[in-house]
């Protein structure tokens, strides 16, 4: 086998045979007799060998790989297949050219996972020129995204569409980042201009790659005939059985939980792959009782200090430095996995010595009235030359809008959205929420801390990197479905306030531990009461949340445990 360090440098993660079998079963569905198969980044040849095992004739199996050692393995593994050494982005022009595109019935494989910042300018230029030849009518901005921001797998996917005939299929094993990343939307718009996204397949109970921190999936595309209408939906399948068994099934519906979603938004596909089945039923039953968070509050990114070691400190450190209380503000940070935070943020005049505060001064602050703060600033004045502070005027003025209510950016096993008695700052890993007119901040805080919103966060968050963490961007957070607290009756509002008061100062643990606590169950019941009759109750929502979080965490733990 190719050395691990070299493999990872080339973005190679060799595919298990049973995963290749499942991808091939989808790629060859409906293919004619004598189908021709290409793996444009064939690695050790598993897709080539499994194509032969599936009955494709050796003369109709073609592989390309940039690594001579891997190509040699592929030739030995797939006797009779044509295996070429080279970069597929060179081979396209040299061997097939734009006029030869579309000569294959199926293009399959596991394209390299190489982040764009690891590609040299010459490599990026070669990829760009190849795609411009393969997609002469493409939006230049989309091609720029493919070569400037996306993982190398994305341009491989676009090139594959050009190498398959109309009606033929592409089946690639890719990272879930291709659905979740900021560059995903333009990539998929480009692909959808020529091909339909037919199926996305994930195996939530399995780890396909022991040594890759990604959540992989199989994406199946079908190239459209010229002027044919685009398919309006995508089939999303979560396997219920081992992948090897699924590869032998005659229908995915026999072996997977299948959903059909609109084809326009990649984030919807991603959510459909991850969401607990109860979440779909809840969304449908809730109707207008769930609204986007952005309708109830503005969502803003927290402050980026540019020098946490200068601006952030404990209360004890601030006292040792003689910094006046008037120059400090409590700082809301993302909860650390080794701590048990509370929903309530300590009052500015209270709190423990270990609480973190921020040095926060306005640009026009009169430092003569704050001699302790001025002396501290003078003692660390060299920080002004740091690249992150050099353009700030004055360098010690910490920008950022204070708020009372916050949404955490990333989650593992715990969900907590904090509420302060007065406006304070949030770090960049926390989002500041400012309720819109007519929205009661305490009711919104209660709803955000209930399991119904935690399930929404779990169902729609980005988990593409595979380490078990779940993240939401600011733009995502604005679309987060939350109960419309404006519709609460006086009795419902009173129940929410009372339940929130009982939770404010209680340590927040993992969801599995939290949902056994009486105060948490009261909060969940009060929030669930905002949903229409027929919607899942608080117990069902809590159970689904525990199942979903446990599945995500256990999958990440299994991957870590299996690494050498």
N, C-alpha and C positions, 0 to 999 in steps of 0.2 A: 504493500500500500504506500501511497505518497505520504511523505513525512507530514505530521500534523501542522507544524509551523508553516510549512510551504502551502499546505492546503488552505489554511486560514488566510494567508497572505493573498491567495488567489480567489478567496471567497468561496471555496469548495466545501460543501457538506454533502457527502455521498448519501444517496437516497436508499432506504431499505427496499428490498424487492417487492414486498407487499404493497408499499405506497406507490411504487412504479406501476404495479399491476392495476391498482384502482384508477390511477390517472389514465393508463392506456385503455382501460375498459370504457372510459368516457370519451377519449379521443377517437377511438375506432368505432364508436357506435354509429351505425349507418354508413360506414366507409365501404367503398366498392371492393370487389375482388382485385387482387394485385395492388392494394393500397401501398403508397410510398410513405415512409416515416422518417422524420429528421429529428435528431436531438442536437441543437446548435451549440450546446455547452455540455458535452456528453460525459465528462469526468471519467470514472472507471467503467462506464458502459452499461450500467444497470438497465437503463431504458432500452438500449439496443438489444441486450440479451433477453429481456422480458418481451420485447416485440417479436423476436424469433420464437419464443415460447408460446406467444399468442397466435402464431401461424403466419406471420409476415415473412415473406421470402427474403433470404439474406441479401440478394441483389437489390432489394427495395428498402434496405435499412441504411441510413447515412448518419454519421456522427462527426462532430467537429469539436476539438478541444485545443486550448492554447498551450496546455502542458504536455510535452512529449511523453513523460512518464505515465500520466493518466491515459493518454491515447493508446499507449502500448498495452496497458491493462484492458482497455476497452476492446482492442483487437483480439486479445486472448479470450476475453469473456464472451464475445459475440463473433464467432468465426464466420467469415464470409461477408460481414458488414463492411461497408466502405467508411473507414475512419480517417479523417484528415486532421493534420496538426496545423493549427492557425487560430487567429482571432476571427470569430464569426463576423465582426464588423468590417474586417478586411475581406473575408471570403465572400460576403454578399456581393461586393462589386466585382471581385476578381473571378469568381466561379459562376455566379448566376446573373448578377447585374439586375437592374430594375426591370428589364424586359423579360427576365426569366423567373420573376417572382410568381409565387402561386403554384409551383410545380409539385408540392407535397400535399398528400391527403391528410396528414396529421403531423403536427410539430409538438413534441413533448419534451419534458426535461425539468431540471431543477437549476434555474439560472443562478449565477454567482451572487452572493450577498456581499457587495462591496459598496461602502458609503462613498458618496461623490467626493468628499474631501480627501479621500485616499487615492483618487485618480489624478494623474498628471494632466497639465493643460494639453499636452499632445494626445493623450488618450481621449480626453473629452472632445477634442476637435475631431478625432477620427470617428468617434461615435456620432457626433453631430452631422458630419458629412455623409455618413452611411444612412442615417435616418432621413436626411433631407432628400437623398436619392430614392429611398424606399417610400417616402411619403411626400412627393413633390407638391401636393396640394394642402399640406398640413399647415395649421396655424403656427407661425414662427415662434410665438410665445410659448406654445405647448412644447415645441421641440427644445426651446431654451430651458424649460422646466425639467424635461427629461434628462438633459445633460448637465444642468447646473445645480439641481437640487435633489433629484431623486436617486435612490439606490440603483446600482447598475442593473438590477433585475427588471426595472421598469423599461429602459430602452430595449432590453432583450425581449420583453413581452411585445413591445410595439413592432420590433423587427419580425418576430415570429408570425404576427398577423399578415405581414407582407409575403411570407414564404409559404403560406398555406393557400390552397385553391379556394375559390368561392364554394361554400357548402362544406369545406373541410374544417377541422377543429384543431385548436391549440389547447393542450392540457399541461399547465405548469404548476410545480410546487413552489409557492412563494411565501414570503413573510406577511403576516397580517398587517404590517406597516404599510403595505400598498393600499390598504383600505383606510387606515387611520391617519396617515401622515398628512401634513399640511399641503404637500404636493400632490396628494391623491386625486383631487377633483380634476385638475387639468390633464393628468395622465389618463384617467378613465374617459374623459371627454374625447381625447384623441383616439383611444382604442375603439370607443363606441361609434366613431364616425365610419368605421369599416366593418366592425364585428359586433356580434351580440355577446353579452356576458350570459352564458347559459346557466352555469351551475357553480356554486362555491361549496366546497366540502371541507369540514373540519372534524377532527377526532378528539373531542374534549377529554376523553378518558385515557388517551395515549400520549406518549412522548416519541415523536418521530425522529428527532435528532438529539442525542444525549448531550452533545457539546456545543449546541447553538442556542443562545438566549433569544429565541424568537418563538412566536406562536405561528406555526406553519399552517397552510391550507392549500387545497388544490383549486385552482381557478380554471374553468373550462370555457373557452370562447369558440364561437363559430363565425367564420367569415361570411358576410352577406354578399349576395349577388349585387351587381351594380344597380343602383336605384331601388333596391328592395327596402321596404320599411323596416325600421329598427324594432326589435322585440321590446315591448314595454315593461317586462318583468324579468326578475332574476330568481332562480330557485336556490335556496339556501338550505344546506343539509348538515345536520349534526349527527354523526354516527352514534348509534346505540350499541353496536357490536364491534369487535376487533376489525381493524382495517383489512386484514387478510380475508376475513369472512365477507366483508362488504364488497371486496373486489370480485367475488364469485357470484354476487347476487344479480338477479335479472332486473331489479328495480331498486333505486335508492330508497323508495318509500317502504320497502320491506325491512330495511336495516338502519334507517335514520329518521330523526325528527325533521320534517321538511316544512319550510315556509316559502311562500312566494311573495316577494316584495317588489316595489317599483324600481326601475333600473336607473333612475336619474341620480341617486345620492349614494355614493360609496359608504358613507357613515351609517346609512340605514342597513346596508348589507352587513356591515360589521356588527351592529347592534343585534340584528336578527341571528347572527351566529352565536352570540354570547348570551343573549337575554334568556332568563328563566321563562319557561312556557307561561307561567302565571302572569308575567308582566304584560304579555300581549293581551290576555283576557282582561286584565285590569285596565289597560289603556282603552280598550274597546268599550268596556262597561262604564268607565268614568266619563267619557265624552268631554264636554266643556268644563267639567269640574276640575280637570287638570289643565293648566295653562303654562306657557313658557315663563321661566323665571324672569326673563327680560321684560315681561309685561308687568311684573309686580315691583321690580327694582332694577336700577342700573347696576351693572357689574363691571368693576374696574380692577385691574391688576394691582397688587400691592407694591410697596416701594422697593426699589433696588438701591441699596445704600452706596454701592461702589466700594465699600470698605467696612464690612461687618465688624472687623476687629476694632475699628475706631468708633463706629456709631452705636453698636449694640453692646450691652453690658448688663450684669446683674445689678440689682439694687445695692447689694453690698459693695460691689466695685465702684458704683457711682458715689456712694458715701465716702469710700476711701479716697476718691479723687476730688472730694469737696465740690461736686457738681450740684448746683441748686435744683430743687425739685421742679422749679418753673422751666428748666431747660430739658426736662425729661418727659417722656410719655410712655405708658405701657405699650408693649409691642406684641401683637398677635402673630405667632409663628405656627407653622404646620406641626401638629402633635408628633413628638418623637415616639418611635415604636416601643421604647423602654419606659415611657411615662404613661400615666393615666390622667389626661387633662379633664377639666370640667367645661361645661358649656359656658359658664360665667367667666368673664375676664375680670381680674382683680381691679378694684378701683385705683385710680392714679395715686391716691394718698395712702393706700393700704398695700397689702400683699407681703409675700415672704422675701427675705433677702436673696433667695435664689431666682426670683422672677426676673425675666429679661425685660429691660427697658431700652428705649432708643433716645439718643441725644438728638433732639429735634428743635432747631432754631430757624426762624424765618430769615430770609436774606437781608432784611432791614433791622434785624434784632440789635438792640443796644447792649453790647457786651460789657459796657462799663457798669451796668446794673447787675451783671452776673459774673462777678470776679472769678468764682470757682470754675465756671464753664470756660471763661476766657483763658484762664491759666492752663486748663486741660487742652484746649485747642492749640495754644501756642506750643505746648509740649509735644504735640503730634503733627506739627505744621509740615513736616517732610511728606506727609501723605498727600499733600496738594499736588505733588508731581506724579502721582500714580496715573496711568492711562485712564482709569475709570473715573477719576476726579478732576483731571486736568482742565476739562472744559466747563466745569461747574463754577458759577460765580454767585457768591463766594463759595469756596470748596466745601466749607463746613455747613452750609445750609442744606438740610435734608428735605427734598421735595416729597410730595405725596399727600393724598387727600385722606383725612381721618374719617372714620366711620364707626358705627356701633355694632353692625352685624357683618358676619364674614362667612365665606364659603371656602372650604379647604380644597386645594387643587388636586392632591393625590391621596390615594387610599390603599390600605392593605387589609387588615381585619377589623378596622374600627372606623366609624363614621361620626364626626363631631363637627358642628357648625357653631362658632362661638358668638356670644353676645356680651357687649360691654355696657356698663352703666352710663358712660360718657364716650365721646368720640375719641378713638385712639388709632394708632397706625397699624397697618398689616404689612408683613414681609411679603416678598414676591411669590412665595409658595402658598399664599392665601389671597383670596379675592375679596375686595371691599364691596359691600352691598349698600345701596342707598334706596330705601323704599320710595316708591312713587306716591304722589298725593293720593290719599284715601286708603293707603295700605298700612295697617297697624304693624309696627316692627315686632312686637312681642308675638302676635299671631303668626307672622311669617317665620320668626325664629322657631316657634313650636313646630310648625309644619316641616321646616327644613331638617329638624332633628328627629323626625319620626321615621319609622322603617319604610313607609311608602316612598319617601324621597331617597332614602338609602338604596332601595331596590331600583329606583330610576337611575341613580348614579352608577350602580353596579351593572345595570343593563346597557347603558349607553356610553360608558367610559371607554377610553383608549387603553388597551392592554397589549399593544403590539410587541413590546420588547421582551415579553415572556418571563420576566423575573417575578411576576406576581403582583406588581403594582398596577394601580388603575389611575388614569389621569384624565382631567378635563381642562381644556383650554378656556380662555375667557369667552371666545365665540361659542364654544360648545355650551358653556354654563348659561349663556343667555337663552338657549333652547331647552334647558333642563325642564322636564314636566314636573310641576309642583301643584299641590292643591290650591285652588283659588280662594284664599282666605277672605277675600272681599265678600264672598257669598255666605259666610258663616252667620248663622242666626245668633241672637244674643246668648242663648243657652250653649250653643256650640263654641262661641267665643269664650265664654266663661270657663268651659271645660278645658279648652286649650290653654288658657292663662294659668289655671290651677295646676294642670299637668306639667306645664313648663316650669312653674315655680318649684315643683317637687323634684325636678331633674337638674336645675341650674348648677348646684354645687356638689352634685354626685360625680365621683370619678367615672369616666366613660371607658369601658373595656371593649373587648372584641364583641362582635354582634352576637356570637353564640352565648357569651356570658351576660350581655346586656338584656337579652330578651327573656331571661329568667327573673328579672327584677320587677317588683311591683310598680315602682314609679315609671319605668320604661313602658310597661304594658298599658298603663293609664294614658301615657302620651300617645302611644300608637292607636289606642282605641279612640281617643279624641280626634286624631287626624283622620282615621278611617271613617269616622262619622260624617266627614265632609263629602264623601263619595255617595253616589246615588244607590238606591236599593238594588241589590243584585250584584254589586261589585264584591270582590273578595274581601273577607273581613280581616281584622288586624292579625289574628292568629295565622291565617293562610299567608298573608303578606310576610310576616316574620319568618315563618317556616321556609318560604321561597328564598328570602334573603340569606338565611343561614346556608341553605343548600348551594346557592350561587356563589357565595363567598368561599365556602369550603372547597368547592370544585376548582375555583381559580387558584387558591392558595395551595391546595394539594397537588395540582398539576405543576406549579412552579417548584414545589418541594421535591417532587419526583424527578424533575429534570436536574435539580442541583445534586440530588443523591446519586444519580446515575453517572455524573461526570467523574472522570478519572482524577 
